Amino acid sequence: MALTAMMRSASLRSVHVLPVEIPGGWRVRVEVEQAVRRRGWRLASGPADADALVICGAPGSEWDELIDRVWGHLPGPRVRVTLANPAEVTGGLDRVVRELGDRDGQSVDAGQRRPDEDAAAFGSDRDTRGTSGMDMGDAPDGHDHHEESHHGDMDMGGDPDMGDIDMGGDPDMDMGDMDMDMAPSGIPLATGADDRDGLEMDELHVPLGPVLRHWPAGLVVRCVLHGDLVTGAEVELLPGSGAADAVDVAAERAAGWCDSAASTLRLAGAERPADRAVRLRDDLLDPTLADRPETATGLARLARDVRSSRVLRWSLGGLGVIATEVPGGPPTGDVHSRLCAQLDHALGALRGDPAPALDADGLRDALPGLMTGIDLAAARLMVASVWPPAVVAREAAGV
Amino acid sequence: MSEPPTEPLVDHALGPAWSIALVVVAALLALAAAGLNGVLVARSAGRPARSGMVSPLTESARLLTQRRRRTLQRDPILQQVGVFGLPLIAVLMLSVVPLGDRPLLDLPVGVVWFNALDVAVWAVVWLAGWAPNSAFPLVGAYRFLALALAYELPLMFALSTPAVAAGSLRLSDIVSAQSGGWFVVWMPLAFAVYLVGVAGFAVWGPLSAPVGADLAGGVLGETSGPDRLLVLGGRYAVLVAGAAFTVPMFLGGGHGPLLPAWMWVLVKTAAVLAGLVWLGRRIPTLRPDRFLEVGWLVLLPITLLQLLVVAIVVGTGGGGG
């Protein structure tokens, strides 16, 4: 018993928190991340790694089912809290500790979970915006419109844009009548099992977001994957009903760009520069530190280091190239140049430069074309490098 | 019966009774490596360094009290292979490393034994990613295979270089061949490529894309509780085994002044392990498709070149062999 108690108290010292950012909840999420760091806790990589599901912002009813599903993926002991504004963070995380340490409460929770709860949550997950855990099982629940598109005739196949935008340049990417001998974009299919319609391929329907780390708030991209190659994507933006706090300081805009750059760096596997970007973000949001010259020079130094890093340039250069410039659309160049631009925008915001023009709808419409034909890692880097920070997008929308 | 009668297998080995001590020391080294990594991570993130140092203990406690995740239509048996595989492989790798002057098992083909085990990691990591029946872990598993295709052949040639120099695949023979000088001095490229291979089969640092953040944990994405502890601990254990294997292969085994041989083995292992952990934090994760170019166009040619140089030196009568 003493051993169990000891283990329990030790485990409470490194609680793993999975933050779910609702649009409008950017400051709450940042606040949660800072508190997690101060407490010596960790941010979870996904639901299976999490003890606490922390909803940052005020989700509308369209989030209910989604959050319930992710909740079902937490292994337990588990706690969920919703934090509508930054002032609630400290109290909310204290409650996490209390409830995680509450043995009786946790056994009640465990007892109430059906033995197949994970599995059930999982089976219906395929067509949802899900979590990191996307099963490939075949549990039919086909009432959702998306379910109908599981095999063969993709509803996206009917979309006249789809075949044409794909970056691989293969004119026959239209999934509706994909020839089974064909290798899309010259890359052989990863799996060749017979589909129900006799198509010799497995199409994996994997939703990305909105509960996904290093991913824009409220964004859902329903991907069709062959192996790890994205062959189709459908974009949806979930709304948040949280009252966004007004952006009044340049520093917050700069912090937003730092946060975006940190996500891109994190996805690129560059942990140390990502940590620096996060710490700069936090300094920028702290009124006592934001105006210090050290913050600006730190930012400039990070931008310089990232720009001159050979490994990053080699790894991200030439990846996810956007050649044609659209006013307000996605920034051109490759992932590395866009990453550098994110840090430059942060510097620019700090200097008081006007925010770059943004066309949120145009970006959303362009996203499927940008993500199709590249692998999952590249697609995620693409999203992270083209998507503007929430604060900047809100400002551009004139909210 | 090609064995010389003067060197029977049993006399040269420590015997199975020592295996418990071996497991304990390996576990302590794995904990130390995890603690060092924790400190580096905490310092970089701006967390209290103490939280990083004790992180292996708090994380272990946390994972032991956490429940297992069960995904739909998973393959429970193969999943267990993925979970228990890494720690088991680490112990089997360590059993041929001379601890002091004698290993647990003095196999005449110790180098091949190690190589076979590092290839077995392919199956283990693949199954860990495949068995949960989930997309991100599966993609992570594919990534591992892609990386393995790039690091495995260079690793094999790097492993055979000291064996060629010593004229034996037995670890204790390779150690004795270094009484005049460590192999790392005249085969540094093989040593460097070998360390890349260690990062590969430990899914570590620059070669950790299979458990990448962009896949929400990748191969580990559906693993929780004690299973996760075994996989994470197994990664560190394999890292320890990889570090320990450099000692007889490149760093002169137990040779060294003042300290007893077993102490030298421990010190050298710890130093290589710390280097691996530290370097792993500093180098960004490499994209598997880019690393394939490196593996085949850079690592493979330089290991072959290294092997050629060593073979010429040995053939003309120089070197340690």
Chai-1 contact restraints between the chains, C-beta under 6 A:
chainA,res_idxA,chainB,res_idxB,connection_type,confidence,min_distance_angstrom,max_distance_angstrom,comment,restraint_id
A,M7,B,A61,contact,1.0,0.0,6.0,A-B,restraint_1
A,M7,B,T65,contact,1.0,0.0,6.0,A-B,restraint_2
A,A10,B,T58,contact,1.0,0.0,6.0,A-B,restraint_3
A,A10,B,A61,contact,1.0,0.0,6.0,A-B,restraint_4
A,S11,B,A61,contact,1.0,0.0,6.0,A-B,restraint_5
A,S11,B,R62,contact,1.0,0.0,6.0,A-B,restraint_6
A,S11,B,T65,contact,1.0,0.0,6.0,A-B,restraint_7
A,R13,B,T58,contact,1.0,0.0,6.0,A-B,restraint_8
A,S14,B,T58,contact,1.0,0.0,6.0,A-B,restraint_9
A,S14,B,E59,contact,1.0,0.0,6.0,A-B,restraint_10
A,S14,B,R62,contact,1.0,0.0,6.0,A-B,restraint_11
A,R37,B,R47,contact,1.0,0.0,6.0,A-B,restraint_12
A,G40,B,R47,contact,1.0,0.0,6.0,A-B,restraint_13
A,G40,B,P48,contact,1.0,0.0,6.0,A-B,restraint_14
A,G40,B,S51,contact,1.0,0.0,6.0,A-B,restraint_15
A,S45,B,A216,contact,1.0,0.0,6.0,A-B,restraint_16
A,S45,B,G217,contact,1.0,0.0,6.0,A-B,restraint_17
A,G46,B,A216,contact,1.0,0.0,6.0,A-B,restraint_18
A,G46,B,G217,contact,1.0,0.0,6.0,A-B,restraint_19
A,G46,B,G221,contact,1.0,0.0,6.0,A-B,restraint_20
A,A48,B,R69,contact,1.0,0.0,6.0,A-B,restraint_21
A,A48,B,E222,contact,1.0,0.0,6.0,A-B,restraint_22
A,A48,B,S224,contact,1.0,0.0,6.0,A-B,restraint_23
A,D49,B,G217,contact,1.0,0.0,6.0,A-B,restraint_24
A,P75,B,Q66,contact,1.0,0.0,6.0,A-B,restraint_25
A,P75,B,R67,contact,1.0,0.0,6.0,A-B,restraint_26
A,P75,B,R69,contact,1.0,0.0,6.0,A-B,restraint_27
A,P75,B,S224,contact,1.0,0.0,6.0,A-B,restraint_28
A,P75,B,G225,contact,1.0,0.0,6.0,A-B,restraint_29
A,G76,B,R67,contact,1.0,0.0,6.0,A-B,restraint_30
A,D118,B,R70,contact,1.0,0.0,6.0,A-B,restraint_31
A,A119,B,L72,contact,1.0,0.0,6.0,A-B,restraint_32
A,F122,B,T71,contact,1.0,0.0,6.0,A-B,restraint_33
A,F122,B,L72,contact,1.0,0.0,6.0,A-B,restraint_34
A,G123,B,L72,contact,1.0,0.0,6.0,A-B,restraint_35
A,S132,B,F136,contact,1.0,0.0,6.0,A-B,restraint_36
A,S132,B,A216,contact,1.0,0.0,6.0,A-B,restraint_37
A,S132,B,G221,contact,1.0,0.0,6.0,A-B,restraint_38
A,G133,B,S134,contact,1.0,0.0,6.0,A-B,restraint_39
A,G133,B,E222,contact,1.0,0.0,6.0,A-B,restraint_40
A,M134,B,A135,contact,1.0,0.0,6.0,A-B,restraint_41
A,D135,B,L72,contact,1.0,0.0,6.0,A-B,restraint_42
A,D135,B,N133,contact,1.0,0.0,6.0,A-B,restraint_43
A,D135,B,S134,contact,1.0,0.0,6.0,A-B,restraint_44
A,M136,B,N133,contact,1.0,0.0,6.0,A-B,restraint_45
A,G137,B,L72,contact,1.0,0.0,6.0,A-B,restraint_46
A,G137,B,Q73,contact,1.0,0.0,6.0,A-B,restraint_47
A,G137,B,N133,contact,1.0,0.0,6.0,A-B,restraint_48
A,L204,B,A135,contact,1.0,0.0,6.0,A-B,restraint_49
A,V206,B,A135,contact,1.0,0.0,6.0,A-B,restraint_50
A,D228,B,V139,contact,1.0,0.0,6.0,A-B,restraint_51
A,R266,B,A213,contact,1.0,0.0,6.0,A-B,restraint_52
A,L267,B,D214,contact,1.0,0.0,6.0,A-B,restraint_53
A,G269,B,P284,contact,1.0,0.0,6.0,A-B,restraint_54
A,G269,B,T285,contact,1.0,0.0,6.0,A-B,restraint_55
A,A270,B,P284,contact,1.0,0.0,6.0,A-B,restraint_56
A,R272,B,S44,contact,1.0,0.0,6.0,A-B,restraint_57
A,D275,B,S44,contact,1.0,0.0,6.0,A-B,restraint_58
A,D275,B,A45,contact,1.0,0.0,6.0,A-B,restraint_59
A,R279,B,G46,contact,1.0,0.0,6.0,A-B,restraint_60
A,V311,B,P284,contact,1.0,0.0,6.0,A-B,restraint_61
A,S315,B,R287,contact,1.0,0.0,6.0,A-B,restraint_62
A,S315,B,R290,contact,1.0,0.0,6.0,A-B,restraint_63
A,L376,B,V139,contact,1.0,0.0,6.0,A-B,restraint_64
A,A377,B,D214,contact,1.0,0.0,6.0,A-B,restraint_65
A,R380,B,D214,contact,1.0,0.0,6.0,A-B,restraint_66
